[in-house]
């Protein structure tokens, strides 16, 4: 009886870990996609730039967030990005980073 309980508890623990892990890597939600919609004007649909601006598709999440925070603070020079970045919160930067990181480069 004890061994059966141990097996069941182990299986449930593994299943819970797998579910949590899968949820952490789930596809970006609609809000993330909507937040990035205005980026397409310069960076292309889903971050696939074709006009010389940086490609955002497949960009590392942490790098994207760092760049956006630096634009917002003025630490990173820009022509228009500092103005765009001021309109977003850190939470929104994270959602946007999640979206672009999930796109195929």
NORZI-V349792 format. One record per residue. PSI is psi in degrees with one decimal (none if undefined). NEAR is the number of other ideal C-beta (glycine too) atoms within 8 Angstrom. Layout:
psi=(PSI | PSI)
near=(NEAR | NEAR)
This chain:
psi=(-45.7 | -39.5 | -34.9 | -43.2 | -43.1 | -42.4 | -44.9 | -44.7 | -41.1 | -46.1 | -44.4 | -38.5 | -44.4 | -43.2 | -41.6 | -40.8 | -44.1 | -41.9 | -45.2 | -42.7 | -42.8 | -40.0 | -34.1 | -24.4 | 21.4 | 160.7 | 146.7 | 150.3 | 176.5 | -35.3 | -41.4 | -45.0 | -42.6 | -38.0 | -31.0 | -2.0 | -40.5 | -17.8 | -26.3 | -27.2 | -37.7 | -34.7 | 5.8 | 163.4 | 127.6 | 23.9 | 11.4 | 81.3 | 139.0 | 1.0 | 23.9 | -13.6 | 158.8 | 141.3 | 126.9 | -22.4 | 127.2 | 5.3 | 141.6 | 133.6 | -49.9 | -38.1 | -44.6 | -47.7 | -43.7 | -46.7 | -45.4 | -42.5 | -38.1 | -37.0 | -46.0 | -40.4 | -15.3 | 0.6 | -25.1 | 123.2 | 147.1 | 163.5 | -49.8 | -16.5 | -32.2 | -32.3 | -42.6 | -46.5 | -31.3 | -20.1 | 0.0 | 150.3 | 168.8 | -37.7 | -40.4 | -36.5 | -41.3 | -42.6 | -42.1 | -42.3 | -41.2 | -44.1 | -51.3 | -36.8 | -30.0 | -11.2 | 141.9 | 135.7 | none)
near=(4 | 5 | 6 | 7 | 8 | 8 | 8 | 8 | 8 | 8 | 8 | 8 | 8 | 8 | 8 | 8 | 8 | 8 | 8 | 8 | 8 | 8 | 7 | 6 | 5 | 6 | 4 | 9 | 7 | 5 | 7 | 12 | 10 | 7 | 11 | 14 | 7 | 6 | 10 | 10 | 5 | 8 | 12 | 13 | 5 | 9 | 15 | 10 | 12 | 4 | 6 | 3 | 7 | 5 | 11 | 12 | 12 | 9 | 12 | 6 | 10 | 7 | 8 | 15 | 12 | 8 | 9 | 13 | 11 | 9 | 13 | 10 | 7 | 6 | 4 | 10 | 2 | 7 | 3 | 6 | 9 | 11 | 7 | 10 | 11 | 7 | 5 | 11 | 5 | 7 | 6 | 9 | 13 | 10 | 13 | 15 | 14 | 11 | 13 | 15 | 11 | 7 | 12 | 4 | 5)
